[in-house]
Amino acid sequence: MSILLDISHVDMEFTTPSGTFTALKGVDLQISKGEFVSLIGHSGCGKSTVLNIVAGLLEATRGGAILNGREIHRPGPERAVVFQNHSLLPWLTAYENVALAVKQLHGGRMSRAEVAEWVAHNLRLVHMDHAMHKLPHEISGGMKQRVGIARALAMRPEVLLMDEPFGALDALTRAHMQDSLMEIQNELKNTVIMITHDVDEAVLLSDRIVMMTNGPSATIGEILDVRLERPRDRLALASTPEYAGLRAQVLRFLYEKQRKVEHIGSAAAEKKRKFPAKSVA
Amino acid sequence: MSIPIAFNERTRSASLGAKLGGMLQTVLREVAVPLIGIGAFLLVWEVAADRIDTSLGKFPGPAVVWEQAQNLVTEYRDERVKEAEFHARQAERNAAKLAEDPNFEVKPRAYTGKATFPSQIATSLVTVLSGFVVAMVIAVPLGIAIGLSKTLNSAVNPIVQIFKPVSPLAWLPLVTLVVSALYTSDDPALSKSYINSLLTVALCALWPMVINTAVGVASIPQDWINVSRVLRLPPLTHVRKIVLPAAVPMIFTGMRMSLGVAWMVLIAAEMLAQNPGLGKFVWDEFQNGSTNSMGRIMVAVLTIGLIGFLLDVTMLQLQRLLSWDKASASR
């Protein structure tokens, strides 16, 4: 398959009061059309930085990313982002949140009725058509994330970027959301990059799992091909040796090869690392 | 079986009793205690007032003030009667002239009686609200611009900090001179005293709105800005669809603070500018120096306080109605 997204030789440095902090060093990754790739690694390893560079929210210090032959310099709807904490605008209803995106991107080409239909279609896709006209604070965390996904899908992205989309949800809701996402993927066959902390989530959803080493100077440690047949069923898979093997491989990478040494003050160090990323964005 | 039922009955009556007790406590706290507070205040006032002798006689106690309040209402009624009589006489006269000469051109004349207390309240409200609106029209766009640009913020912030604590009494002479120089018209539609008061109010009410709007805009979550960037919203759409709504709760907070400042400043401005509102009423009574003056000023003081309170409550209700962030409206 042809390469849709080419991330090559990406270094990322942040200037902090205590000097230059190298977050990423030599990140190389090629992603084909229709592929579902997860990035997994310990917190602070720069997964989000990789995603933000692809999104165009951050600019790599060296190297860069090319989507469909065009170099990425700034954010754009062809690289729609599903943010970790839904990021819905609280003064707009679920429908209006999606409609803001649709009107901005397709408003010129679509009639009013077509816009309304496209918004409703995407909300139906994530099973949110029953609560279309509710405000974000009136719906649950899982539902908000569904609307966030609908908004991203409505942009018809060439690559869908998901930054720990289910990280803030409880385990049951998360499982439910993963099933929904697989169902949508079966239909749309989007190219997806998803950041996750959850080993099961990575194995269940991905075609490839990209495992990142610990920072500073984080890079890609190993890439694991997940050749489980689709559609996948979590219950049926849970008892198969293939699934268990894949899961074990990821766990081994995370907890043997890249064991995170937690020391006092690491939380503060992480904050320091995250802060410049924010101010740059 | 009878035991659990009896037990149920008892718990139910107990919980009913607890509920009644709770309600009683609420009534006590919400109604009785404030009433006791007001009563105690009136008592202290009466006792203290009786001991203060001034050149205009004893300081007015609550009873005297109440009497003066009634007097002010009576004066207003009398004035309305006079006005009605004036219009009746005028109509009669015009009718008579028309009967004499059918070509007579009727020129209606307005009644120019003395200002009454309610009309002074109305003048004050009109002045404060127009000053507030002028301030808002300047402050909100300025605040948004400052909030969006760190550079502009650094440039403007020192100026804001210096002008913010300036008293209206310092501004007014300057405003008066500038208005006199620039606002020259033989037949001015708006009186100079009104313009002077309005501008002074606006100058003082500007700052809380500027500061709060700027803070509201500057503290918009990065995620919402990222949404806008991914959608590639053009700058004006970004301001209209993301920045302005996101800052609405803080803008309202600023508006409430500004309206409070505006009302406080207005009284002083009216005193000096001789705008026929509550400030001028207080000043005129002070200059008048009759035995009733202090009582009438006290009526004005209480009226000013009550209206200030009502303005704040109205603003809060408006915020509850219009702001998406219901939590910030209760703060």
Interface residues (C-beta under 8 A of the other chain):
Chain A: A55 G56 L57 R74 P75 G76 P77 R79 A80 V81 F83 N85 S87 L89 P90 W91 L100 A101 Q104 L105 L135 M155 K278 A281
Chain B: P221 Q222 D223 W224 N226 V227 R229 V230 L231 R232 L233 T237 K241 I242 P245 A246 V248 W324 D325
